[in-house]
Amino acid sequence: MQHIYEKARKITMVIFDVDGVLTDGSLYLTDGGEEIKAFNSQDGHGLKMLKATGVKVALITGRQSRCVDLKAKDWGVTLVYQGAKNKLPAFEALLEDQHLDASACAYVGDDLIDLPILLRCGLAISVPAAPALVKKHAHYITRLEGGRGAAREICEMIMQAQDTLDAHLATYLT
């Protein structure tokens, strides 16, 4: 775990996939064709905690969904790339826009479409339900499943590595 903390200390932005990472990957459709996703409130609070330490948070997803825009706004995440069927150009545009090197980014993905970014970022993270090839190329695989605490686990792990977690948690104890 020490080598993961060494990588995590250098991270200035964490980029999350949505389906399968911030959700459990299930897609619900209403009779009217509207897509519904379930997000974990503790994951969302983890994103807010991480942002409060100065680490940037971004989303890159292959699907287009209004509920992702709504949740991103709720979390204070303004760096949102939706409809990215090929995620690498979105990743490269994000790096250019934020003036970052790929080594300063962590990326969290759960499927084959995420591999091009996982292979280039400084800290590649996946979830237990990911295909074997994705997990093979991840530096870290969460204990918790996507949509079930994985994002919170990642946020707290990065905060722990950057020595910001204890101070942040102390604010809840006063």
C-alpha positions in Angstrom: 0.0 0.0 0.0 3.0 2.3 0.6 3.7 2.5 -3.2 0.1 3.5 -3.7 0.4 6.3 -1.2 3.6 7.5 -2.9 1.6 7.8 -6.2 -1.4 9.4 -4.4 0.8 12.1 -2.8 1.5 13.5 -6.3 -2.2 13.7 -7.4 -3.7 17.1 -8.0 -6.8 15.9 -9.9 -9.0 12.8 -9.6 -11.1 11.9 -12.7 -14.0 9.5 -12.2 -15.9 7.5 -14.7 -19.6 7.4 -13.8 -21.4 4.2 -14.6 -19.9 1.4 -12.6 -17.7 3.7 -10.5 -20.0 6.4 -9.1 -23.0 4.1 -9.7 -23.3 0.3 -9.5 -23.5 0.3 -13.3 -27.2 -0.4 -13.4 -29.2 1.8 -15.9 -32.9 2.3 -15.2 -35.2 3.5 -17.9 -38.6 5.0 -17.3 -41.5 4.2 -19.7 -40.8 7.6 -21.2 -37.2 6.7 -21.9 -35.6 8.8 -19.2 -32.5 7.3 -17.7 -32.2 7.0 -14.0 -29.1 6.3 -12.0 -28.5 5.7 -8.3 -25.7 7.6 -6.6 -24.3 6.9 -3.1 -24.5 9.9 -0.8 -21.3 9.0 1.1 -19.4 8.8 -2.3 -20.7 12.3 -3.1 -19.6 13.6 0.3 -16.2 12.1 -0.3 -15.9 14.1 -3.6 -16.8 17.2 -1.7 -14.2 16.4 1.1 -11.5 15.8 -1.5 -12.3 19.1 -3.3 -12.1 20.9 0.0 -8.4 19.9 0.2 -7.7 21.6 -3.1 -7.6 18.4 -5.2 -9.6 18.9 -8.4 -12.4 16.5 -9.3 -13.6 15.7 -12.8 -16.0 13.3 -14.5 -15.5 11.6 -17.9 -18.4 9.3 -19.0 -19.3 7.6 -22.2 -23.0 8.2 -21.7 -25.0 11.4 -21.8 -27.4 11.9 -18.9 -29.0 15.0 -17.3 -28.8 13.3 -13.9 -25.0 13.4 -14.1 -25.1 17.1 -14.7 -27.4 17.5 -11.7 -25.2 15.4 -9.4 -22.0 17.1 -10.6 -23.6 20.5 -9.8 -24.6 19.2 -6.3 -21.0 18.0 -5.7 -19.5 21.3 -7.0 -17.8 19.4 -9.9 -17.6 21.7 -13.0 -15.2 19.6 -15.0 -17.7 17.2 -16.7 -17.2 15.5 -20.0 -20.2 13.4 -21.1 -20.8 11.4 -24.3 -17.1 10.5 -24.6 -17.3 7.3 -26.5 -13.6 7.5 -26.9 -12.4 8.9 -23.5 -8.8 9.6 -24.4 -9.5 12.9 -26.3 -11.6 14.1 -23.4 -8.8 13.3 -21.0 -6.3 15.1 -23.2 -8.6 18.1 -23.5 -9.0 18.1 -19.7 -5.2 18.0 -19.2 -4.7 20.9 -21.6 -7.5 23.0 -20.1 -6.2 22.5 -16.5 -2.5 22.7 -17.5 -1.7 19.4 -16.0 0.5 16.5 -16.8 -1.1 13.0 -16.9 1.2 11.9 -14.0 -0.6 14.4 -11.7 -4.0 12.7 -12.3 -5.7 9.7 -10.8 -8.3 8.0 -13.0 -11.0 5.7 -11.7 -12.5 3.4 -14.3 -14.3 0.1 -14.5 -14.4 -1.1 -18.1 -12.3 -1.6 -21.3 -13.2 1.9 -22.6 -11.3 3.3 -19.6 -8.0 1.5 -20.4 -6.5 4.3 -22.6 -6.6 6.7 -19.7 -5.7 4.1 -17.0 -2.5 3.4 -19.0 -1.5 7.1 -19.1 -2.4 8.5 -15.7 -0.3 8.7 -12.6 -2.6 6.6 -10.4 -4.8 4.1 -12.2 -7.7 2.8 -10.0 -10.5 0.3 -10.6 -13.3 -1.4 -8.8 -13.7 -5.2 -8.0 -16.4 -5.7 -10.7 -14.1 -4.6 -13.5 -12.9 -7.0 -16.2 -9.6 -8.8 -15.5 -7.8 -6.8 -18.1 -8.8 -3.5 -16.5 -7.8 -4.8 -13.0 -4.5 -6.0 -14.5 -3.6 -2.4 -15.4 -4.8 -0.7 -12.2 -2.4 0.3 -9.6 -5.2 0.0 -7.0 -8.4 -1.9 -6.9 -10.9 -0.6 -4.3 -12.3 -2.9 -1.6 -15.7 -1.4 -2.0 -17.8 -1.7 -5.2 -18.7 1.1 -7.6 -21.7 3.0 -6.4 -21.3 1.4 -2.9 -18.5 3.4 -1.3 -15.6 3.0 -3.8 -15.4 6.7 -4.5 -15.4 7.6 -0.8 -12.7 5.0 -0.3 -10.6 6.6 -3.0 -11.1 10.1 -1.7 -10.1 9.2 1.8 -7.1 7.2 0.6 -5.8 10.1 -1.4 -6.5 12.5 1.5 -4.7 10.1 3.9 -1.7 9.9 1.5 -1.6 13.8 1.3 -1.9 14.2 5.1 -5.2 16.1 4.8 -7.7 13.5 6.1 -7.3 13.8 9.8 -7.5 17.6 9.8 -10.6 17.4 7.6 -12.3 14.8 9.8 -11.5 16.8 12.9 -13.8 19.5 11.7 -16.8 17.2 12.3 -15.7 16.6 15.9 -15.9 20.2 17.1 
